[in-house]
Amino acid sequence: MTWINNIKRLLLAGVFLAIQLNATAQNFLGKNIKLALYSSTPLEDIRAVSNKCSGVIIKERREIAFQVPITSFEFDRKLMQEHFNENYMESERYPQAKFKGVIDPGPDLGKDGVYQVTATGILTVHGVDKKRTIPGKISISNGEIQVSAAFKVACVDHKIKIPKLMFTKIAEQINIKVEGKFNQLK
Amino acid sequence: MKKFRRFLVPILLIAAGAHAQDADSLLKTLDSVDKKEKIAATFKSTHVVLSHSTETEKKHDLDLRIRHHFGDIGGKFGSAHTLYGLDVASDLFIGLDYGVSDRFTVGVGRSKQEEMFNFSGKYKLLQQDLAKTMPINLTLFAQMGWIAREPFSENEFSKYSDRFSWIFQSIISRKISSRLSLQVMPGLTLRKNVSDTRDPEALVSVGFAGRMKLTKRFSFVADYTLVNGLSRPTDLSQAYYNPLGVGLEIETGGHIFSLNFMNSEYILENNFITNTKKSWTKGGVRFGFTISRNFTLFKSKNKDPDKRSDIY
């Protein structure tokens, strides 16, 4: 009866391989996602942009994750950039900010279309984890996913201290804007 | 069935492996922290206490620097009679440093002592990076000092070129940790205006400096320049001392205040390396401060509205 066993093995191997292939086919990667931050006070508006944010969507499990190197944020004034890294974000200690979560139940991500969604997960900034539900928009077409989101991060939530001594003012809530394209991982 | 199980287990493991390729491990493959990235802010300021640091101005940034050294705290010229030196202004300095590029800074200033004007250039040649392929910062510094005062005696500046002095320094620093930065500064000073004939016109010096961050905005800074005894005899008729300065640096975003104690009467390198006549041990220590304010000269040409910062 060895031939039956052989066929069984082959069938099983086939099934597992199919699952595996399927699993990789469901992953989407995004590189050079644009991440902009904006701090507004009556004294000054500070903006910065990073194009080095990367992201992953695992469609099957509705997982979504982003990460960005803090030092990749570019400011108008280099001194601001230095202060941002040195004094506020402590980039040498906490080189990355991260969000890892799950797209909340709602639209079927298998179908093309534009969906308003929320993702719930952990936002890690300045080494401090914070559970967040972040609203965003997902457009799916031809194996490509476009994601955009806008939300606020409170400095106090992530232990980013704004000293009273500052001459230039930084807002207590920083506006974040994310915009990027995810391509299917082949 | 034994065989079958033997076959099944690795397949399951491989399958599980595929599943374990979750968001985290995928993100890891995209890890975009640039290891070639330069290490910034080895020092907060372009100066430590008396000496220059390896830092240069950012491109198009102008730094207005106002410095003051008071008189002796103790000793014959200090104590309560001069309010511990606060009655005396031993040196005053106003200077501007401008970042031509992120690496190249030009500076001009004027000091009360000798009515000296200074013109300097500072070039950041090497910069320490994260990947540890470059372990140090190296900045080249050159400064000309021009004594503008009237001569004290008829033949003091017999040639006009005697009014000029030159400093050349290689400034080497390393950010040891985010809190601690250390620096060494071998240098050469050339001058004509010497009071003692045995005092060489060319002086070799080695400076040492450091910064210790106490909090994010307060740092303890210190520098010491070894000059006597190197190429200079220690038994000159006028006693000279090696300048030692310690200070507390306070950064407030655009401003840097520095509260200093040092034995040198002078502010400019061309004076303090060559002529420090006060000693820490004989009441010659004095208080001084520095105010540095940074301006960005040119309005941003950033077209990207997401990047443009506005100050109202």
HADDOCK unambig.tbl for C-alpha pairs under 7 A between the chains (distance, minus, plus):
assign (segid A and resid 9 and name CA) (segid B and resid 4 and name CA) 6.97 0.50 0.50
assign (segid A and resid 13 and name CA) (segid B and resid 11 and name CA) 6.92 0.50 0.50
assign (segid A and resid 16 and name CA) (segid B and resid 15 and name CA) 6.33 0.50 0.50
assign (segid A and resid 20 and name CA) (segid B and resid 15 and name CA) 5.90 0.50 0.50
assign (segid A and resid 20 and name CA) (segid B and resid 18 and name CA) 5.94 0.50 0.50
assign (segid A and resid 23 and name CA) (segid B and resid 18 and name CA) 6.97 0.50 0.50
assign (segid A and resid 23 and name CA) (segid B and resid 19 and name CA) 6.88 0.50 0.50
assign (segid A and resid 36 and name CA) (segid B and resid 306 and name CA) 6.49 0.50 0.50
assign (segid A and resid 43 and name CA) (segid B and resid 311 and name CA) 6.24 0.50 0.50
assign (segid A and resid 43 and name CA) (segid B and resid 312 and name CA) 5.52 0.50 0.50
assign (segid A and resid 44 and name CA) (segid B and resid 310 and name CA) 5.55 0.50 0.50
assign (segid A and resid 44 and name CA) (segid B and resid 311 and name CA) 4.26 0.50 0.50
assign (segid A and resid 44 and name CA) (segid B and resid 312 and name CA) 5.60 0.50 0.50
assign (segid A and resid 45 and name CA) (segid B and resid 309 and name CA) 5.38 0.50 0.50
assign (segid A and resid 45 and name CA) (segid B and resid 310 and name CA) 5.04 0.50 0.50
assign (segid A and resid 45 and name CA) (segid B and resid 311 and name CA) 6.34 0.50 0.50
assign (segid A and resid 46 and name CA) (segid B and resid 309 and name CA) 4.54 0.50 0.50
assign (segid A and resid 46 and name CA) (segid B and resid 310 and name CA) 6.57 0.50 0.50
assign (segid A and resid 47 and name CA) (segid B and resid 306 and name CA) 6.12 0.50 0.50
assign (segid A and resid 47 and name CA) (segid B and resid 307 and name CA) 4.89 0.50 0.50
assign (segid A and resid 47 and name CA) (segid B and resid 308 and name CA) 5.86 0.50 0.50
assign (segid A and resid 47 and name CA) (segid B and resid 309 and name CA) 5.30 0.50 0.50
assign (segid A and resid 48 and name CA) (segid B and resid 306 and name CA) 6.67 0.50 0.50
assign (segid A and resid 48 and name CA) (segid B and resid 307 and name CA) 4.82 0.50 0.50
assign (segid A and resid 49 and name CA) (segid B and resid 306 and name CA) 6.65 0.50 0.50
assign (segid A and resid 49 and name CA) (segid B and resid 307 and name CA) 5.84 0.50 0.50
assign (segid A and resid 52 and name CA) (segid B and resid 32 and name CA) 6.96 0.50 0.50
assign (segid A and resid 54 and name CA) (segid B and resid 30 and name CA) 6.63 0.50 0.50
assign (segid A and resid 55 and name CA) (segid B and resid 27 and name CA) 6.70 0.50 0.50
assign (segid A and resid 56 and name CA) (segid B and resid 23 and name CA) 5.95 0.50 0.50
assign (segid A and resid 56 and name CA) (segid B and resid 26 and name CA) 6.88 0.50 0.50
assign (segid A and resid 56 and name CA) (segid B and resid 27 and name CA) 6.59 0.50 0.50
assign (segid A and resid 58 and name CA) (segid B and resid 23 and name CA) 6.98 0.50 0.50
assign (segid A and resid 63 and name CA) (segid B and resid 23 and name CA) 7.00 0.50 0.50
assign (segid A and resid 65 and name CA) (segid B and resid 23 and name CA) 6.17 0.50 0.50
assign (segid A and resid 69 and name CA) (segid B and resid 32 and name CA) 6.71 0.50 0.50
assign (segid A and resid 69 and name CA) (segid B and resid 33 and name CA) 5.48 0.50 0.50
assign (segid A and resid 75 and name CA) (segid B and resid 307 and name CA) 6.34 0.50 0.50
assign (segid A and resid 76 and name CA) (segid B and resid 300 and name CA) 6.57 0.50 0.50
assign (segid A and resid 76 and name CA) (segid B and resid 307 and name CA) 6.23 0.50 0.50
assign (segid A and resid 76 and name CA) (segid B and resid 308 and name CA) 5.80 0.50 0.50
assign (segid A and resid 76 and name CA) (segid B and resid 309 and name CA) 6.02 0.50 0.50
assign (segid A and resid 78 and name CA) (segid B and resid 58 and name CA) 6.32 0.50 0.50
assign (segid A and resid 79 and name CA) (segid B and resid 58 and name CA) 6.96 0.50 0.50
assign (segid A and resid 82 and name CA) (segid B and resid 40 and name CA) 6.98 0.50 0.50
assign (segid A and resid 87 and name CA) (segid B and resid 216 and name CA) 5.85 0.50 0.50
assign (segid A and resid 165 and name CA) (segid B and resid 252 and name CA) 6.12 0.50 0.50
assign (segid A and resid 166 and name CA) (segid B and resid 252 and name CA) 5.04 0.50 0.50
assign (segid A and resid 166 and name CA) (segid B and resid 253 and name CA) 6.11 0.50 0.50
assign (segid A and resid 167 and name CA) (segid B and resid 252 and name CA) 6.31 0.50 0.50
assign (segid A and resid 167 and name CA) (segid B and resid 253 and name CA) 6.40 0.50 0.50
assign (segid A and resid 168 and name CA) (segid B and resid 253 and name CA) 6.49 0.50 0.50
